[in-house]
Amino acid sequence: MRFCMPRERPSENHRPTNDRALVTKPSSTKPSSTKPSSTKPSSTKPTQPSATTKRPSRAARARAADPSLDALRWDDVRVLLSVLRTGSFTLAARALGTEQSTVSRRIAALEGHLGAPLFERTPRGPRPTERAERLREAAERIDDEMHRFADVAAGDEPAVRGRVRIATSEGLAIHALVPEVLPALAKAHPELTIELATSERAVDLAAREADIALRFFRGGRGDLVIQRVATVTTAVLAHRTLARSLRGVPTNALPWIVVELPGIDTPEASWLRTHGGPSRLVCTSYEVLLAAVRARLGVGIVPRAVLRNHRELVALDGPPFTPPLEVFLVTRRAIRKQPRIAAVIDHLLATLPGLVDA
């Protein structure tokens, strides 16, 4: 998309008057003997602009004064913003669905157009210059408005069809969404395509990384609709065989298996700092934690609902009350009432509470 508008051309009423046509050439005919008329010659006034003629807008005059604005494209802003967000030409290319060489070439072209470097090329990746950082806020606003435009444009969908991207954790996807929720949703709406993006990372809904997020915290950037879906009760779980050998063992002496997520202080991590002890195994996935507990490597804080499908596990009675986890459904306000989005959200709200509450 190009950020340009057609420049206004002068109206026909603005054409300059031909002054030569107003000069009366002396006649070569000899003057007649008749007396000159007493009528006074009319004074010809220059043509005035029509009252209906509009003056060029301030924005149009600005573009006329700075033609370089016409060369800026939305794609350039999108590429710049992606590199700023990911910190890498390669990751930006992956997010945009293009090649790394294309991203590098587009950034170089934008730098040439602006007449200043936007990134320092270092062995650790591109480092944004001060000018690039100043442009970030404006680029974010443009990105938000373009996404809002796309959301409004898609608001007239006639039926429940198309793709819906749901971002959630692996645990919710494996133990709730895939086996219990999606089969009924597919049967009710066969023209829907569900895309599951599983990660412990919080997706940016304002940047359209997903349409719907199921997450364990409130908040997020942009104009969002947030609904609490359920409160998940947790417990310290262990394999039945291991649990028998751990009777009477203090909480701070249990063989703990813990999840550590970079940059995220989870409720379980906070509880373990107060009540737990040394860790036997540290991982970055709750599914790995569950597998380790099932393999009798130790104990871990796990949702009680897991006990329904894993009869070999039991909840220990000794440890203090473990923290509950709240599940929130989050989406962008602009798309909440689109038929495909509304159908998925309504189905999630109807089915999830009974699956994850325990």
VENGI-V812136 format. One record per run of one state. SS is the DSSP state (alpha for helix, beta for strand, coil for the rest). FROM is the first residue (numbers start at 0). LEN is the number of residues. If there is no record, write none. Layout:
BEGIN
SS_FROM_LEN ; SS_FROM_LEN
END
This chain:
BEGIN
coil_0_1 ; beta_1_1 ; coil_2_9 ; alpha_11_3 ; coil_14_4 ; alpha_18_4 ; coil_22_35 ; alpha_57_8 ; coil_65_1 ; alpha_66_5 ; coil_71_1 ; beta_72_1 ; alpha_73_13 ; coil_86_2 ; alpha_88_8 ; coil_96_3 ; alpha_99_15 ; coil_114_4 ; beta_118_4 ; coil_122_2 ; beta_124_4 ; coil_128_1 ; alpha_129_27 ; coil_156_5 ; beta_161_7 ; coil_168_1 ; alpha_169_19 ; coil_188_3 ; beta_191_7 ; coil_198_13 ; beta_211_4 ; coil_215_8 ; beta_223_9 ; coil_232_1 ; beta_233_6 ; alpha_239_6 ; coil_245_5 ; alpha_250_3 ; coil_253_2 ; beta_255_4 ; coil_259_1 ; beta_260_1 ; coil_261_2 ; beta_263_1 ; coil_264_2 ; alpha_266_9 ; coil_275_3 ; beta_278_5 ; coil_283_2 ; alpha_285_9 ; coil_294_4 ; beta_298_5 ; alpha_303_5 ; coil_308_4 ; beta_312_3 ; coil_315_9 ; beta_324_8 ; alpha_332_3 ; coil_335_3 ; alpha_338_18 ; coil_356_2
END
